[in-house]
Amino acid sequence: MSQTSKPVSYGGQAVIEGVMFGGKRVNVTAVRRKNGDITFLEVPRRDSSLVNKLRRVPLLRGIVSIIDASAKGTKHLNYSADAYAEDEMNPEERAAQQEKEDSKWSLSMIIGVAAIGILSFLFGKLVLTLVPVVVEDFLFGDLFTSQIGHNLAEGVIKLILLLAYLWGISQTPMIKRLFQYHGAEHKVISAYEAGVELTPENVQKFSRLHYRCGSSFIMLTVIIGVIVYSLFTYENIWERMGQRIILLPVVLGLSFEFLKLTNSLRDVPVLRYLGYPGLWLQLLTTKEPSNDQVEVSIASFQRMLSLEAALEKAPVEEMLNSPSLDPVKG
């Protein structure tokens, strides 16, 4: 697939036995079923005008994008989990499950899934932000005279906890496969951006690491957090924890902007090394995929591209009423 102009910067995420890719107008998940088939969830994007405006505001656009990705990504992850569970059922259980699925996706259910995704992200981020503060204060409360020293120690503890968590979950078979699909997602995006034909053989030639990745973003929040927190003083641990919570949106916004910067500089000698800490973290969050997994990633990406092209030509209302694109079930 030859690209005559600069390709759009697409993104995605790994799900259970599959990959989700997001376009400007639609998000698509492809999942490998137990019988070898590939099934799809296709969800059109319906961003409000306010959200679209906020996406153009530096710092704010990062927070909006993160919350939006958490909300929408949860639905796709649930779809893959349901597909995996269905494959493990006997025929009677599968028939009963199908009856539930027929009435499952009410508006309240969709809103609930989105809320769970957002709350899960916020809870996880708060835990990773506050626990290192408590641990550092317990271990090194009287060791450093400078608050910068305490902030550096806090950052190191946060990084150790993050690496230990990622390493631990990567030892389970399911998460290992999830990380393989993560690698497949990166390879497909890199192959597309390089303008090569998307075949498993071509895609496998590319690295499983990518500058524009959520793993890199997580690493940046640790590094930038140390810098931002060092600009403020505190009197006790409670004030310190309060600062961390208040400054969390600032850290997230700055980290997103720096991620965009490192991606734009990845082909510039010397400056490309700015993105290396994030790439190093991806050594844990990605694994080399098999050709079968790459095939699923390619199917998801190509389906997303075809729907994007169709949505450009047809009115949105017409596409939403089309049997090929169900905004609820896929």
C-alpha positions in Angstrom: 0.0 0.0 0.0 1.8 3.0 -1.2 1.3 6.4 0.5 1.7 9.5 -1.7 1.2 11.8 1.2 1.9 11.9 4.9 -0.3 9.2 6.5 -2.7 10.0 9.3 -1.4 9.2 12.8 -3.6 6.3 13.8 -3.5 4.7 17.2 -4.8 1.6 18.8 -4.7 -0.8 21.7 -4.4 -4.5 22.3 -7.4 -6.4 23.6 -7.9 -10.1 24.6 -7.0 -12.1 21.5 -7.2 -9.0 19.2 -6.5 -5.4 18.4 -8.5 -2.2 18.3 -7.6 0.7 16.0 -9.1 4.1 16.2 -9.7 6.4 13.2 -11.2 9.9 12.8 -14.7 8.5 12.3 -14.8 4.9 13.6 -13.1 2.6 16.1 -12.7 -1.1 15.0 -11.7 -4.2 17.1 -10.8 -7.5 15.4 -10.7 -10.6 17.6 -9.5 -14.1 16.8 -12.1 -16.6 17.8 -11.4 -20.2 19.0 -12.5 -21.6 15.6 -10.0 -19.4 13.8 -12.5 -16.9 12.5 -12.0 -13.1 13.0 -14.9 -11.1 14.2 -15.3 -7.3 14.4 -16.7 -4.6 16.7 -17.2 -1.4 14.7 -18.2 1.7 16.7 -18.6 5.1 15.0 -17.0 8.1 16.8 -19.5 10.7 18.0 -17.4 13.4 19.6 -19.2 16.5 20.7 -18.1 19.9 19.3 -16.8 20.8 22.7 -14.6 17.7 22.8 -13.3 18.5 19.3 -12.4 22.0 20.4 -10.7 20.9 23.5 -8.6 18.5 21.4 -6.9 21.5 19.8 -6.0 23.2 23.1 -2.4 22.4 24.3 -2.3 20.6 27.7 -6.1 20.2 27.8 -6.0 18.0 24.7 -3.9 15.4 26.4 -6.3 15.0 29.4 -9.3 14.9 27.0 -7.7 12.3 24.8 -6.7 10.1 27.8 -10.2 10.2 29.3 -11.8 9.6 25.9 -9.5 6.6 25.2 -10.2 5.1 28.6 -13.9 5.3 28.1 -14.0 4.0 24.6 -11.3 1.4 25.1 -13.2 -0.2 27.9 -16.1 -1.1 25.6 -13.7 -2.8 23.1 -11.9 -4.6 25.8 -15.2 -5.9 27.1 -16.2 -7.1 23.7 -13.0 -9.1 23.4 -13.5 -10.5 26.9 -17.1 -11.5 26.1 -15.9 -13.2 22.9 -13.2 -15.1 24.8 -15.7 -16.2 27.4 -18.2 -17.2 24.8 -15.7 -19.5 23.1 -15.2 -21.3 26.4 -18.9 -22.0 26.8 -20.8 -25.1 25.7 -23.6 -24.7 23.1 -26.4 -24.4 25.8 -24.5 -21.7 27.7 -23.7 -19.9 24.5 -27.4 -19.8 23.5 -28.4 -18.4 26.9 -25.6 -15.8 26.6 -26.8 -14.7 23.2 -30.3 -14.0 24.6 -28.7 -11.6 27.1 -26.5 -10.0 24.4 -29.6 -9.2 22.3 -30.8 -6.7 24.9 -27.5 -5.9 26.6 -26.3 -2.6 25.0 -28.8 -0.1 26.3 -27.8 3.5 26.5 -27.4 3.2 30.3 -25.1 0.2 29.8 -22.9 2.1 27.3 -22.7 5.1 29.7 -21.9 2.7 32.6 -19.1 1.0 30.6 -17.6 4.4 29.7 -17.8 5.5 33.4 -16.1 2.3 34.6 -13.2 2.9 32.1 -12.7 6.5 33.2 -12.9 5.7 36.9 -10.5 2.7 36.5 -7.9 4.9 34.9 -8.3 7.7 37.5 -8.1 5.2 40.4 -5.0 3.5 38.9 -3.3 6.8 38.3 -4.1 8.0 41.9 -2.7 4.8 43.3 0.5 5.1 41.3 0.8 8.7 42.4 0.0 8.5 46.1 1.5 5.1 47.2 5.1 6.1 46.3 4.6 9.3 48.4 3.7 7.2 51.4 6.5 4.7 50.8 9.1 7.3 50.3 8.1 9.2 53.4 8.3 6.0 55.5 11.7 4.9 54.1 13.5 8.3 53.7 11.5 10.7 55.8 14.6 12.0 57.7 17.3 11.1 55.2 17.2 14.1 52.8 17.3 17.8 53.7 16.2 18.8 50.2 12.7 18.2 49.0 14.2 17.7 45.5 15.9 14.6 47.0 12.6 13.3 48.3 11.0 13.9 44.9 13.7 12.0 43.1 13.4 9.1 45.6 9.6 9.2 45.1 10.1 9.0 41.3 12.5 6.0 41.7 10.0 4.2 43.9 7.2 4.9 41.5 9.3 3.5 38.6 10.2 0.4 40.6 6.6 -0.3 41.5 5.6 0.2 37.9 8.3 -2.1 36.5 7.5 -4.8 39.1 3.8 -4.6 38.4 4.3 -4.9 34.6 6.9 -7.7 34.9 4.6 -9.6 37.3 1.5 -9.5 35.1 3.6 -10.3 32.0 4.3 -13.7 33.4 0.7 -14.8 33.1 -0.2 -16.5 29.8 -3.1 -14.3 29.0 -1.3 -11.0 29.6 1.7 -12.3 27.6 -0.6 -12.8 24.6 -2.1 -9.4 25.2 1.4 -7.9 25.1 2.0 -9.9 21.8 -1.0 -8.2 20.3 0.3 -4.9 21.6 3.5 -5.6 19.6 1.4 -6.6 16.6 -0.5 -3.3 16.8 2.8 -1.3 16.8 4.2 -3.3 13.9 1.1 -2.6 11.7 1.2 1.1 12.4 4.9 1.3 11.7 4.4 -0.7 8.4 1.6 1.6 7.4 3.6 4.7 8.2 6.4 3.3 6.1 4.1 2.9 3.2 4.6 -0.9 2.7 2.0 -3.4 1.8 0.3 -4.8 4.9 1.1 -8.5 4.8 2.3 -10.6 7.8 5.7 -11.0 6.2 6.2 -7.3 5.6 4.7 -6.2 9.0 7.0 -8.6 10.9 10.0 -6.8 9.7 9.2 -3.8 11.8 10.0 -3.2 15.5 7.4 -4.0 18.1 8.3 -0.7 19.8 6.7 2.7 18.7 7.3 6.2 19.9 3.6 7.1 20.0 2.5 4.6 22.7 0.7 4.7 25.9 3.6 2.9 27.6 5.8 5.8 26.7 3.2 8.2 28.1 3.3 6.4 31.4 7.1 6.6 31.6 6.9 10.3 30.8 4.5 10.9 33.6 7.0 9.6 36.1 9.9 11.7 34.7 7.9 14.9 34.2 6.2 14.4 37.6 9.5 14.7 39.4 10.2 17.9 37.6 6.8 19.5 38.2 6.6 18.4 41.9 10.1 20.0 42.5 8.7 23.4 41.6 6.5 23.4 44.8 7.2 23.1 48.5 5.2 21.3 51.2 5.2 21.2 55.0 4.0 17.6 55.6 2.9 14.4 53.9 -0.7 15.4 53.7 0.1 18.7 51.9 2.5 16.7 49.7 -0.2 14.2 48.7 -2.7 17.0 48.1 -0.2 18.7 45.8 0.2 15.5 43.8 -3.6 15.2 43.3 -4.0 18.8 42.3 -1.0 18.7 39.9 -1.9 15.4 38.3 -3.8 17.1 35.4 -0.8 19.3 34.8 1.6 16.3 34.7 -0.7 14.4 32.4 -1.1 17.4 30.1 2.7 18.1 29.9 3.5 14.4 29.4 1.1 14.2 26.4 2.7 17.2 24.8 6.2 15.8 25.4 5.0 12.5 23.9 3.9 14.3 20.7 7.2 16.2 20.7 9.3 13.0 20.9 7.3 11.4 18.2 7.9 14.4 15.9 11.7 14.2 16.6 12.1 10.4 16.2 13.9 10.8 12.9 16.2 13.7 14.1 19.7 12.6 15.1 20.5 13.0 18.9 17.0 14.4 19.7 15.5 11.0 18.9 17.0 9.7 22.2 14.4 11.8 24.1 11.9 9.1 23.4 14.1 6.2 24.5 12.9 5.9 28.1 9.4 5.2 26.8 10.7 2.6 24.3 12.6 0.9 27.1 9.4 0.5 29.0 7.8 -1.1 25.9 10.3 -3.9 26.2 8.0 -5.0 29.0 4.6 -4.1 27.6 5.1 -5.6 24.2 6.2 -9.1 23.0 7.1 -10.4 19.6 3.8 -11.5 17.9 3.1 -14.6 15.8 2.0 -14.3 12.2 -1.5 -15.2 13.2 -1.6 -12.3 15.7 -0.2 -9.9 13.1 -2.9 -11.1 10.7 -5.6 -10.1 13.2 -4.0 -6.7 13.7 -3.9 -6.2 9.9 -7.6 -7.2 9.6 -8.6 -4.7 12.2 -6.5 -1.9 10.7 -7.7 -2.5 7.1 -11.4 -2.8 8.2 -11.0 0.6 10.0 -9.4 2.1 6.9 -12.3 0.8 4.7 -14.9 2.2 7.0 -13.1 5.5 7.2 -13.2 5.8 3.4 -16.9 4.9 3.3 -17.8 7.4 6.0 -16.0 10.1 4.1 -18.3 9.5 1.1 -21.6 8.7 2.8 -23.6 10.8 5.3 -23.0 9.7 8.9 -26.7 9.0 9.4 -26.8 6.7 6.4 -23.8 4.7 7.6 -25.2 4.4 11.1 -28.3 2.8 9.7 -26.3 0.4 7.5 -26.1 -3.3 8.5 -22.4 -3.2 8.0 -21.8 -0.7 10.8 -23.9 -1.2 13.9 -23.0 1.6 16.4 -23.8 -0.7 19.3 -22.9 -4.3 18.6 -20.6 -4.0 15.7 
